[in-house]
């Protein structure tokens, strides 16, 4: 019966002699382009120059890719120290989003300060682009048959009413796996809609950016527990108990993914810290009264009131 199913999708989209163009790269490039177009459109409405946002992307994207790769390689050094030539092979996957965020934020902060632009204003503008890019980028993991969860039966996947091309791609060496890429992609799409909707309610400056971290981290925490390829480390038992306890509601329907080593999933731990930190910052800035500026500039608000 397995032979009657569709073969796995070839991760190479096009071969031009020795040059191979991977679907992973095409999908990531598409995510960047759509995110840039979205940010430029919103930037025009908020008084941020198009050229500044385009230049920002040219600085941030390489930093994000380098940061994502170094982060992944660092925690998988036991493998890469014996395979140094594979460190640059990002087309085979192996980009850690948290590392990418670190690289992007550090370089992005440097750039906007160099241009004398308010960092939180720019961060609010690009936050929806980031989560949209992540939603699209997860499909690169799908085509590489990576970042999946534990074993499941075909009947389970069919019960989710998934199209056959997804079900068949989730079959690896005769075994079906949780499409965690899809869970996270859908979660991020909902988050994208949420951030766009927040703009209508004129939140305090920085809160769209912080809400992005809270929303993404919440979903990543629970979805990460299903995966079998998590970066891990060995931590104290009390931390393991806290993380397992917070994730335990998922056990009503799902079994946790296996870990080859360690007892703490790094992405879960970081996601929990980011979520709590983002929520704390929103509340703290409101209580202290430091979040005085709104998403819309005061000048723009006055102009809209006059026009109305």
Buried (B, 14 or more C-beta within 10 A) or exposed (E): EEEEEEEBBEBEBEEEEEEEEBBBBBBBEBBBEBBBEBBBEBBEEBEBEEEBBEEBBEBBBEBBBBBBBBBBBEBBEEEBEEEEEEBEEBBEBBBBBBBBBBBBBBBBEBBBEEEEBBBBBBBBBBBBBBBBBBBBBBBBBBBBBBBBBBBBEBEBBEEEEBEEEBBBBBBEEEEBBBBBBBBBBBBBBEBBEBBBEBBEEEBBBBBBBBBBBBBBBBBBBBBBBBBBBBBBEEBEEEEBEEBBEBBEEBEEEBBBBEBEEBBBBBBBBBBBEBBEBBBEBBEEBEEEEEBEBBBBBEEBEEEEEEEE
